Amino acid sequence: MNFVISSASLLKHLQSISGVLSTSNTLPILDNFLFEINEGQLTASASDLETTMRTTMDVEANESGNIAVPAKLLLDVLKNLPDQPCTFSVDPKNFGIEIAYDNGKSKMVGFNGDDFPRVPSLENASSIKVSGEIISSAINKTLFATGVDDLRPVMSGVFCQFSPENITFVATDAHKLVRYTRTDSQANGSGSFILPKKPLNMLKSNIRGDEEVLLEYNDSNAVFTFGDIVLICRLIDGKYPNYEAVIPKENPNVLVIDRLQFLSSIKRVSIFANKTTHQIKLRLAGSELSLSAEDIDFANEANERLTCNYDGDDMEIGFNSRFLMEMLNNLDSTEVKLEMSEPSRAGLLKPFESSENEDILMLVMPVMLNR
């Protein structure tokens, strides 16, 4: 089996799927790319059993076949080659691979492509077409709020909910929660599933934003198809917590403030916060917001005052500064509003001027103040 392909084109395609490769594979074959040639097209696949990515490119080839190629070795070779045609010659008897280029050649030993795990077929699948811009935006806005607790795997992913009215993405780790809804994209029926973090990161790094993404899913797997890439992932099994129940409905105390000014102030004040709790205190009175943090163990403290637009009762409330900074970094609006009811209940952070088809709500649990 022989084929010719540009080294730069092959490297670009392989780099787009190489993030799937795991450093601790249970099966040695998974340290390889699977190359499959069929009718002048090369399909390269990478897998860690849970997530598989495939990319397709045109090559010069007269025959079909497959071979598993050592991934790290091949990437290292291609990274150090200038752009030029490379001729791959594969010996089907001993799986030897020879790569010939302008001023030399290299040899490596591959594996039988038939031993590479097969991708599960999607039966009884539902499908929805979503713009890459929406998927990309949803991942960026929610991924940071996912949990890392192995005992609660459902909270380590992003919950996706489709309906004829809208599509909603939710992430929470029990301390913070993000709900992102788009009304400019709808499904024919209703469906929901939980996507793991790794495939979401792979989508984030490969979706440009101007393409259309075909999403097919059933009870156990989801398939994303866009451009020349196909991503297949196993869904997280389990029931997602009832997130609507934790969002407080009555929040009479509303703070409106410039997002970047608020973020900068929190960054400065939080330097002096306790390194375990990261607690900062917000004191609201009239049109003034006071931010303070202290670390009693080291006698460190900081205070700042900001002018704001505040409508509600005077109050003091404590938050984890890291959570607030993450949320403010993931909002785009010039001004944000923080809606609160009382110091022991969650605060809701929203853009002050929301986009027409986009609704985003971020919830942050308070930290009990040390009196």
Stockholm file with secondary structure:
# STOCKHOLM 1.0

chainA/1-371         MNFVISSASLLKHLQSISGVLSTSNTLPILDNFLFEINEGQLTASASDLETTMRTTMDVEANESGNIAVPAKLLLDVLKNLPDQPCTFSVDPKNFGIEIAYDNGKSKMVGFNGDDFPRVPSLENASSIKVSGEIISSAINKTLFATGVDDLRPVMSGVFCQFSPENITFVATDAHKLVRYTRTDSQANGSGSFILPKKPLNMLKSNIRGDEEVLLEYNDSNAVFTFGDIVLICRLIDGKYPNYEAVIPKENPNVLVIDRLQFLSSIKRVSIFANKTTHQIKLRLAGSELSLSAEDIDFANEANERLTCNYDGDDMEIGFNSRFLMEMLNNLDSTEVKLEMSEPSRAGLLKPFESSENEDILMLVMPVMLNR
#=GR chainA/1-371 SS CEEEEEHHHHHHHHHHHGGGCCSSCSSGGGGEEEEEEETTEEEEEEECSSEEEEEEEECEESSCEEEEEEHHHHHHHHHTSCSCEEEEEEETTTTEEEEEETTEEEEEECBCGGGSCCCCCCCSCEEEEEEHHHHHHHHHHHGGGCCCCTTCGGGGSEEEEECSSCEEEEEECSSEEEEEEESSCCCSSCEEEEECHHHHHHHHHHCCSSSEEEEEECSSEEEEEETTEEEEEECCCSCCCCGGGGSCSCCCEEEEEEHHHHHHHHHHHHTTSCTTTCEEEEEEETTEEEEEEEEGGGTEEEEEEEECEEESCCEEEEEEHHHHHHHHHTCCCSEEEEEESCTTSCEEEEESSCCTTEEEEEEECBCCCCC
#=GC SS_cons         CEEEEEHHHHHHHHHHHGGGCCSSCSSGGGGEEEEEEETTEEEEEEECSSEEEEEEEECEESSCEEEEEEHHHHHHHHHTSCSCEEEEEEETTTTEEEEEETTEEEEEECBCGGGSCCCCCCCSCEEEEEEHHHHHHHHHHHGGGCCCCTTCGGGGSEEEEECSSCEEEEEECSSEEEEEEESSCCCSSCEEEEECHHHHHHHHHHCCSSSEEEEEECSSEEEEEETTEEEEEECCCSCCCCGGGGSCSCCCEEEEEEHHHHHHHHHHHHTTSCTTTCEEEEEEETTEEEEEEEEGGGTEEEEEEEECEEESCCEEEEEEHHHHHHHHHTCCCSEEEEEESCTTSCEEEEESSCCTTEEEEEEECBCCCCC
//
